[in-house]
């Protein structure tokens, strides 16, 4: 755990088809926390691509505009809506 362990928590769900992230909680966001998220996202991405996944996904409630903006700032791309959730994809170039 890092120094921002109280600010946010991300759960990871995966199977043979996909790896998807879920915000378990997000209490606050600032520049330092955003940079921490980017670093951890890079580590998670490297792990999952090393074991054969092509990308990561994150699913958010359709109407949570604040989280939509946050994941876009982290580098996720909107893919579409499914079952009341907005689905985003992350790939490093």
N, C-alpha and C positions, 0 to 999 in steps of 0.2 A: 504494500500500500504506500501511496505517496502522501504528500502533505495536504492534498485536497480530498482525502477519503470521506470527509463529512459532507462535501459539497455535491457530489454526485455518485451514482452507482449504475453500472451497466451490466445487464445479464446477457449471456450469449447462449443462443439456441442453435443447434446444428444437427443435420442428418446427412445422408449421402448426396442430397441435392443442393443444399444451401447452408450458409451460415448467416444468422440474423441477430442483430443487436437489439436490445430493448432497454430503455431507460427505466431502471427500477425506481430511482428518484433523482431529482435535480433540484437542489435547494437554491442555488444561486449561480450566476455566471459573471465572470469578469475576464479581463485579458489574460491573466495568469492561468485561470482555470481553462480557458479556451486553448491556450498553448499546451497545457497538460493533456487535455483531451486529444489534441492533434498528435502528440507524441505517443500516447497509448493506442490510438487508432492505428497509427503506423505499425506499431509492434503487433497488434492483433492481426492486421492485414498480412504482414509478412509471415506470421505463423500459419494462417489459414491458406495462403497461396503456396507456401512450402509443402503443405500436405495435400495439395491438389485442387483447392477451390479457386475459381476464377475471380471472385469478387465477394464483397460483404453486402448485406442488406440491413436496413433498419426500417421498422414499421412504427408509425406514430398515428395517434388519433387524427382523423381527417381534418378536424377543425382547430388543431393546436398550432396556430400560426407561429407562435414564438419558437417552438421546437422545430418547425419546418425551416425557419430562417437559420437556426443554429446548425442543423445538419448540413444545410447548403454551405454555410461558412466553413464547415469541416471538410467539404469536398464531395458530399453526396449529391447524386443527381436523381431528381424525381422520376419514377417509372410509371406510376399509376395508382389507382385506388382499388382496394379489395377488402370486402367485409368491414367497411367502416374505417379502414386504416389507409393511410398514405404510405406507399412503399417507395423507399429510396435505395439507390445502389452506390457503392463506393468501389472505385478502381484507381490504382495509381498508374500513371502513364509511364 
